[in-house]
Amino acid sequence: MKRIIQLLLLLAVVTPGIGYAKYLRDIDYRVIPQQPMTTGSKIEVREFFWYGCPHCFHIEPLLENWLRKLPLDAEFVRTPAVFNSAWAPAARAYFTFQALGITDKVHSAFFRAIHVEHKDMDDVNNVAAFVAKYGISKQHFLNTYSSFSVDADVRRTAAMEVPYGIDSVPTFVVDGRYVTDPAIAGGQRRCLRIVSYLISMSAAESRPGTVK
């Protein structure tokens, strides 16, 4: 009995909290070579997604709720995947929203337009009509949509998929090196719990004096 108590006490020390989920490398997440990050001193949490993906659409409400609890030392970055030319219009739409400063207003609504209202948002005229509801003129939208900067953004994000090893969406990359997705995580909710764990692990690793 004494030995059992000792083992339980040891587990309490090495496991951060009673009931804390222990997630395993190469099972619940994988590690890639360190990738450049855009969030400065904050831990980057990058989601690769596609507006046309039903899984990305269904995780969005869970993700929105999860983001309300994002630690102050972390920053969320969305990245539209471009696995092939058919995905490029959606990526171009996203970067256009960013350039126009309306992403927060239209992101979820754009998902709904595709998956609930079944609108063809690969048609640039339909996207122009969609953003008109947010006070953006058609010509302003079309100029931005076809701009050099948006084109460069699409090319840049397409080039990221090989070094990140991304082959499905949604996929999450924490700190430019830890990768997980709902398929390997065993579900969308568990995936976001793993992302939270990876944020905590990254924060601990970057703390001075921490033993990795």
C-alpha positions, 0 to 999 in steps of 0.5 A, a space after each residue: 500500500 505504501 508503494 502504491 501511495 508513493 507511485 500516485 504521489 510521483 504521478 501527481 508530480 510529473 503530471 501537471 494536474 489531476 486528470 490532465 491529458 497526456 498527449 504523445 508525440 507521433 500519436 496525438 501530434 507530430 514535430 516538424 523542422 522549425 518554421 518561421 513565425 510571424 507573431 514575434 514573442 508570442 506563440 504562433 497558433 496557425 490554422 490551415 483551412 479551406 473555405 470549401 472544406 466541410 470539416 473546417 466549416 464544422 470546427 469553426 463554432 468550436 474554434 471561435 469559442 476556443 479562441 475566447 480563451 486563448 492565452 495572452 502569450 499566444 496569437 492565432 493566425 489563419 492560413 488558407 491552404 492551396 493544395 491545387 488550383 481549385 482552392 486558389 479562389 477561396 484563398 484569394 477571397 480570404 486575403 482580399 478580406 484581410 486587405 480590406 480589413 473585414 475578415 472578422 466581419 465576414 469569415 464565418 458568414 462566408 463559410 455559411 454562404 458556401 455550406 448553408 446557402 450553397 452559393 458558388 463563391 469561386 465566382 468572383 462576382 458572387 463574392 463581390 455581391 457578398 462583400 457589398 453587404 459590408 459596404 465594399 463597392 464592387 470595383 474596390 473589391 475587384 481591384 483588391 482581389 486582382 492586386 499584386 499583393 493578394 496574388 503574392 499572398 496566395 503564392 506564399 501560402 501555397 509554398 508553405 504546405 511542403 515545409 509544413 507537411 500539410 496534406 489535409 485541413 483543418 490542420 493546426 501548427 503550434 510554435 512553428 513545429 508542433 502539428 495536429 489535426 482532427 484526424 490524428 487527434 480523434 475528433 475536433 474537440 480533442 484536437 483543440 485540447 491538444 492545441 491547448 496542450 501544445 501551447 502550454 508545452 511551448 510556453 514552458 519550453 521557452 521559459 528560461 531555465 526550463 529543462 526540455 
